Amino acid sequence: MEHRNLIAVLCMISAFILPINAELKYVDASRLTLIGKVMPTPENVYHRVDTVKYNDMPFQVKRLFTHSAGLVVSFKTNSPTVAARWTTKGKGVMGNVTPICDRGLDLYMNDGGKWIPVGAGTPSAGKAEQERVITKNLKPGVHRFLLYLPLFEEVRSLEIGVDEGSFIEAEPSPFRHTVLMYGSSILHGACASRSGLAYPARMSRNTGINFVNYGLSGNGKMEAAVADMLKDIDADAFILDCMPNPSPEEITERTQYLVNTIRKYHQGTPIIMIETYMRENGYSDQAVHDRCTRQGEAFVKQYELLKKQGIKDLYLIRDNHAIGTDHEGSVDGTHPNDLGFDRMVEQYQPQIMRILKKYGIK
């Protein structure tokens, strides 16, 4: 009897507990401004590349281009609450990244001209469908937001929720120009704690320039099919941060085709090659140290050969201990943590900006 009474009381209480979306209205994020895309993707708006059109690329490259790394939704609202409902293809989390980085959302708000983080959408383990209030109790007024999508997952759907009676509208991108960055898992965002801290995203907020993230975790190997895709992108500059993934032999075989292909179709556009730092485990593992050393030597040699061949508007940023010398800038001996990314931005951004300003990109 007492058991039945307890159940009845709980049912009465639950009738007064509102679900998360009871006082919210949701809009499809695809109706708002999506930043970070440079080509239409008919199969899924949150893919970075049309993998049907560019079907010759390796399978893993095509799979990784379905990840929403670097994609950002720009909107404004007068709602004191911002929520989200989203669905990802996968349900798990990689071992060296946070759930927020992997499958979650990262919300920034413009406060007096500065972008500040105001909340994250943390995914639940073992679930593909998520719903979260990301920020609440905002001061009255209209606020501008940037919602960063997951770095290492394919987003199947995304809706943004605001309070009933409030409006939500697309906001133009705050970033100008298009600087295409192609590279490895480091560029992709491993291992930032959340997606807005990947280094292309940080440089975009710092400079107002749209640094587009074409990172491919473990697969930025400069294949000819990828070069043939990159040449079709209308970009103001190209940055090649892809040294970590190809072997020294692949660097020797593939760099010239990649650079020459971009140059053929983009005369006068700057191409910037970035020499990657020594991996942290390379200071202890001599095999890793040797591989990294040979990769760097091959990368620099190919740059020098291209310059001797008369390739114009080609630049090389040399490594100067990009993640620091105290050996605290890595998560797993390879990928930067947030401290490592901070140091990378501090080193790379001024050099990149000096080059871009020569071409009126500022």
C-alpha positions in Angstrom: 0.0 0.0 0.0 2.8 2.4 1.0 4.6 1.5 -2.2 1.5 2.4 -4.4 1.1 5.7 -2.5 4.7 6.6 -3.1 4.2 5.9 -6.8 1.2 8.1 -6.9 3.0 11.0 -5.2 5.9 10.7 -7.6 3.5 10.8 -10.6 1.9 14.0 -9.2 5.4 15.6 -8.8 6.5 14.6 -12.3 3.4 16.3 -13.8 4.9 19.6 -12.6 8.4 19.0 -13.8 8.7 20.6 -17.2 10.9 18.9 -19.8 13.8 20.8 -21.1 12.0 22.0 -24.2 8.6 22.9 -22.6 9.2 26.6 -22.7 11.6 26.7 -25.6 11.1 26.9 -29.4 13.6 25.4 -31.7 14.8 26.4 -35.2 16.8 24.3 -37.6 20.4 25.6 -37.6 20.7 25.2 -41.3 18.3 28.2 -41.6 21.0 30.4 -39.9 24.5 31.4 -41.1 26.9 28.5 -41.3 30.6 29.6 -41.3 33.5 27.4 -42.3 32.1 25.9 -45.5 33.7 26.6 -48.9 31.6 24.3 -51.1 28.0 23.0 -51.1 27.5 19.5 -49.7 24.1 18.2 -50.9 24.3 15.0 -48.9 24.6 16.8 -45.5 24.9 20.5 -44.8 27.3 19.8 -42.0 29.9 18.0 -44.1 33.0 20.0 -45.1 33.4 18.5 -48.6 31.1 17.0 -51.2 32.5 13.5 -50.9 30.2 12.2 -53.7 31.6 14.7 -56.2 35.2 14.0 -55.0 34.8 10.3 -54.9 38.5 9.5 -55.8 39.8 10.5 -52.4 40.8 7.7 -50.0 37.9 6.3 -47.9 39.3 7.6 -44.6 39.8 11.1 -46.1 36.2 11.2 -47.3 35.0 9.9 -43.9 36.9 12.6 -42.0 35.5 15.3 -44.3 32.1 14.4 -43.0 33.2 15.6 -39.6 32.0 19.1 -38.8 35.4 20.5 -37.6 35.6 24.2 -37.9 31.9 24.7 -38.8 30.2 27.5 -36.8 26.6 28.7 -36.6 26.3 32.5 -36.4 23.0 33.9 -35.0 21.5 36.6 -32.8 18.7 36.4 -30.3 17.2 38.3 -27.4 16.5 35.2 -25.5 18.0 34.8 -22.0 18.3 31.1 -22.7 20.1 29.3 -25.5 19.7 25.5 -25.9 20.4 22.9 -28.6 19.2 19.6 -29.8 21.6 17.7 -32.0 22.3 14.2 -33.4 25.7 12.7 -34.3 26.5 9.6 -36.2 28.6 8.1 -33.4 27.9 7.6 -29.7 31.4 7.1 -28.3 34.4 9.3 -27.4 38.0 9.0 -28.4 40.5 8.3 -25.7 42.5 11.4 -25.9 39.8 14.1 -26.3 37.0 15.4 -24.2 33.4 14.6 -25.0 32.7 18.3 -25.7 35.5 18.4 -28.2 34.5 15.1 -29.8 30.7 15.3 -30.0 29.7 18.4 -28.1 28.9 22.0 -28.9 30.8 25.2 -27.8 29.0 28.5 -27.6 30.6 32.0 -27.7 28.8 35.3 -27.2 30.0 38.7 -28.3 30.5 40.9 -25.3 31.6 44.5 -26.1 33.4 43.4 -29.3 35.1 40.4 -27.8 34.0 36.8 -28.2 33.7 35.0 -24.8 32.8 31.4 -24.1 29.4 31.2 -22.3 28.6 27.5 -22.3 29.1 24.0 -23.8 26.7 21.3 -24.9 28.1 18.2 -23.2 27.0 14.9 -24.8 25.8 12.0 -22.8 27.7 8.7 -23.2 26.2 6.1 -25.4 23.6 8.4 -27.0 23.6 9.9 -30.5 20.7 12.3 -29.7 21.4 15.1 -27.3 19.5 18.1 -25.8 21.0 20.7 -23.6 20.5 24.2 -22.2 23.9 25.7 -23.0 23.5 29.1 -21.4 20.8 30.9 -19.4 19.9 34.0 -17.3 21.6 36.3 -19.9 21.2 40.0 -19.3 18.4 41.7 -21.4 19.1 42.7 -24.9 20.1 41.2 -28.3 23.2 39.1 -28.2 25.3 37.7 -31.1 26.5 34.1 -30.8 28.9 31.7 -32.5 28.1 28.0 -31.9 31.0 25.7 -32.7 30.1 22.2 -33.9 31.8 19.0 -32.9 35.4 18.4 -34.1 35.4 14.7 -34.5 31.9 13.6 -35.4 29.4 13.8 -38.3 26.4 15.9 -37.3 23.2 14.5 -38.6 20.9 17.3 -37.3 21.1 20.5 -35.2 18.4 22.7 -33.8 18.9 25.8 -31.6 16.4 26.6 -28.9 15.4 30.0 -27.4 12.7 31.1 -25.0 9.1 31.3 -26.4 8.4 35.0 -27.2 12.1 35.6 -28.2 13.4 35.8 -31.7 16.4 34.1 -33.3 17.8 35.2 -36.6 20.8 34.5 -38.8 23.7 36.9 -38.2 26.3 37.6 -40.9 29.7 36.0 -40.5 32.0 38.2 -38.4 34.9 36.9 -40.4 36.2 38.1 -43.8 38.3 36.5 -46.5 38.9 32.7 -46.8 42.1 31.1 -45.8 42.0 27.4 -46.4 44.1 25.3 -43.9 44.8 21.7 -44.9 46.6 19.4 -42.5 46.7 16.7 -39.8 44.9 15.9 -36.6 46.6 18.8 -34.9 44.9 21.2 -37.3 41.7 19.1 -37.0 41.6 20.0 -33.3 43.2 17.2 -31.4 43.4 17.7 -28.4 41.6 21.0 -27.6 39.2 20.7 -24.7 36.4 22.1 -26.8 35.9 23.0 -30.5 36.3 26.7 -30.1 39.8 26.2 -28.9 41.2 24.5 -32.0 43.9 26.8 -33.4 42.2 27.8 -36.6 39.1 28.9 -34.6 41.2 30.9 -32.2 43.0 32.7 -35.0 39.7 33.5 -36.6 38.4 35.2 -33.5 41.8 36.9 -32.9 42.1 38.4 -36.4 38.6 38.5 -37.9 39.8 36.3 -40.8 38.0 33.1 -41.7 40.5 30.3 -41.3 38.8 27.3 -42.7 39.6 24.0 -41.0 40.4 21.1 -43.4 42.2 19.0 -40.8 42.1 15.3 -41.4 43.1 13.3 -38.3 45.9 11.0 -39.3 45.2 11.4 -43.0 46.5 14.8 -44.1 48.9 12.9 -46.5 48.8 15.2 -49.6 47.3 12.6 -52.0 46.9 13.8 -55.6 43.1 13.4 -55.3 43.0 15.8 -52.4 45.2 18.3 -54.3 42.7 18.0 -57.2 39.9 18.9 -54.8 41.7 21.8 -53.1 42.4 23.4 -56.4 38.6 24.0 -56.9 38.3 26.0 -53.7 38.1 29.8 -54.1 40.4 30.8 -51.3 42.5 34.0 -50.7 45.3 31.9 -49.3 46.3 28.3 -48.6 48.1 27.0 -45.5 49.6 23.5 -45.6 50.1 22.2 -42.0 50.2 18.6 -43.2 53.8 17.5 -42.4 53.0 15.2 -39.4 51.0 12.5 -41.4 52.9 11.6 -44.6 56.1 9.6 -44.3 59.4 11.3 -45.4 59.1 9.4 -48.6 55.5 10.5 -49.2 56.5 14.1 -48.5 59.2 13.8 -51.2 56.8 12.2 -53.6 53.7 14.4 -53.1 54.6 17.9 -52.0 55.4 19.3 -55.4 52.2 18.0 -57.0 50.2 19.5 -54.2 51.8 22.9 -54.4 52.1 23.1 -58.2 48.4 22.1 -58.5 47.3 24.8 -56.2 49.6 27.3 -57.8 48.4 26.5 -61.4 44.8 27.3 -60.5 45.5 30.1 -58.0 48.1 32.4 -59.5 49.2 35.1 -57.1 47.6 33.5 -54.1 50.0 32.9 -51.1 50.7 29.3 -50.1 52.2 28.9 -46.7 53.9 25.7 -45.6 54.2 25.1 -41.8 57.0 22.9 -40.4 55.6 20.9 -37.5 57.2 20.7 -34.1 59.1 17.7 -32.7 56.5 15.4 -31.1 56.8 15.3 -27.4 57.4 11.5 -27.3 60.2 12.1 -29.8 62.3 13.3 -26.9 62.2 9.9 -25.4 61.4 7.5 -28.2 64.3 7.6 -30.6 62.4 6.0 -33.5 59.8 8.8 -33.3 62.6 11.4 -33.0 64.2 10.0 -36.2 60.9 10.0 -38.1 60.0 13.5 -37.1 63.5 14.7 -38.0 63.4 13.1 -41.5 59.9 14.5 -42.1 61.1 18.0 -41.3 64.1 17.6 -43.5 62.0 16.3 -46.4 59.4 19.1 -46.0 62.0 21.9 -46.0 63.9 20.4 -48.9 60.7 20.3 -51.0 60.0 23.9 -50.2 63.5 24.9 -51.3 63.2 22.9 -54.5 59.9 24.6 -55.3 61.5 28.0 -54.7 64.4 27.1 -57.0 61.9 26.1 -59.7 60.5 29.6 -59.6 57.2 29.0 -57.7 56.1 32.4 -56.5 54.2 33.5 -53.5 55.3 30.4 -51.5 56.3 30.7 -47.9 57.7 28.5 -45.2 57.1 28.9 -41.4 59.9 27.1 -39.6 59.3 25.5 -36.3 60.7 27.1 -33.1 59.4 24.8 -30.4 55.8 25.7 -31.2 54.3 24.0 -28.2 57.0 25.1 -25.8 60.2 23.8 -24.3 58.9 22.7 -20.8 57.3 19.5 -22.3 53.9 20.4 -20.8 52.1 21.3 -24.1 50.9 17.9 -25.1 48.1 15.5 -24.1 49.5 12.3 -25.4 53.0 12.9 -26.6 51.8 14.1 -30.1 48.8 16.4 -29.9 48.7 19.8 -28.2 46.6 20.4 -25.1 45.0 23.9 -24.7 48.4 25.2 -23.4 50.1 23.8 -26.5 47.6 25.4 -28.8 48.0 28.7 -27.0 51.7 28.6 -27.7 51.1 27.5 -31.3 48.8 30.5 -31.9 51.4 32.8 -30.3 54.1 31.6 -32.7 52.2 31.0 -35.9 49.6 33.8 -36.0 52.1 36.8 -36.2 54.0 35.1 -39.0 50.9 34.1 -40.9 49.5 37.6 -40.6 52.7 39.3 -41.8 52.4 37.2 -45.0 48.7 37.7 -45.5 48.9 41.5 -45.1 51.2 41.6 -48.1 48.2 40.4 -50.1 45.6 42.8 -48.6 44.3 40.0 -46.3 43.9 41.7 -43.0 
